[in-house]
Amino acid sequence: MELKYIFKQIHSYIECKREGKRINQKNMAKELGISYRTYSEYYRGSSQTLAIKVLLKMLNKLKDDEILFIVRMAEERDKIENK
């Protein structure tokens, strides 16, 4: 599966979590702390960095609860660093 499809799927899931409220790419990029251009390139599949591919392969080796733990830990670290 191409990375652009994963980005689109996750984008859609995030919209569903917000009760179907649409989120444009510009706002999603802002929430993620990256430029609109970068997010747009990922979304279109025109830029697929090796790090993203490797990260997905690594996450595929983990169980669901392990992935959730890592994601939550990263979220907490981000909150601490951005205080």
C-alpha positions in Angstrom: 0.0 0.0 0.0 1.3 3.4 -0.9 1.8 5.9 2.0 -0.6 8.4 0.5 -3.4 6.0 1.1 -2.4 5.6 4.7 -2.3 9.4 5.1 -5.7 9.7 3.6 -7.1 6.9 5.7 -5.8 8.4 9.0 -7.0 11.9 7.9 -10.5 10.4 7.4 -10.4 8.7 10.8 -9.4 11.9 12.5 -12.4 13.6 10.8 -14.7 10.9 12.0 -13.5 11.3 15.5 -14.7 14.9 15.3 -18.2 13.7 14.3 -17.6 14.2 10.6 -16.3 17.7 10.8 -14.1 18.3 7.8 -10.5 19.2 8.3 -8.6 20.7 5.4 -5.0 19.8 4.8 -3.8 23.3 5.9 -5.5 22.9 9.3 -4.2 19.3 9.7 -0.7 20.4 8.9 -1.0 23.2 11.5 -2.2 20.7 14.1 0.7 18.4 13.3 3.2 21.2 13.5 4.4 20.8 9.9 4.1 23.1 6.9 1.0 22.8 4.6 3.3 22.1 1.7 4.9 19.1 3.5 1.6 17.7 4.5 0.2 18.2 1.0 3.1 16.4 -0.5 2.7 13.4 1.9 -1.0 13.4 1.2 -0.5 13.3 -2.5 2.2 10.8 -2.3 4.7 13.0 -4.1 7.1 12.9 -1.1 7.7 9.7 0.7 10.6 10.0 3.0 12.4 6.8 4.0 11.9 7.6 7.7 8.1 7.3 7.3 8.4 4.0 5.5 10.7 2.6 8.1 8.5 3.9 10.9 5.5 2.1 9.5 7.4 -1.1 9.0 8.6 -0.9 12.6 5.0 -0.3 13.9 3.9 -3.3 11.9 6.1 -5.5 14.1 4.3 -4.4 17.3 1.1 -5.4 18.9 -1.8 -2.9 19.0 -1.3 -2.1 22.7 2.4 -1.5 22.2 1.7 0.9 19.4 -0.9 2.7 21.5 1.7 2.9 24.4 4.3 4.4 22.1 1.9 6.9 20.5 0.7 8.1 23.9 4.2 8.3 25.3 5.2 10.5 22.3 2.2 12.7 22.9 3.1 13.2 26.5 6.7 14.0 25.6 5.5 16.5 23.1 3.3 18.2 25.7 6.3 18.4 28.1 8.6 19.8 25.5 6.1 22.4 24.3 5.4 23.9 27.8 
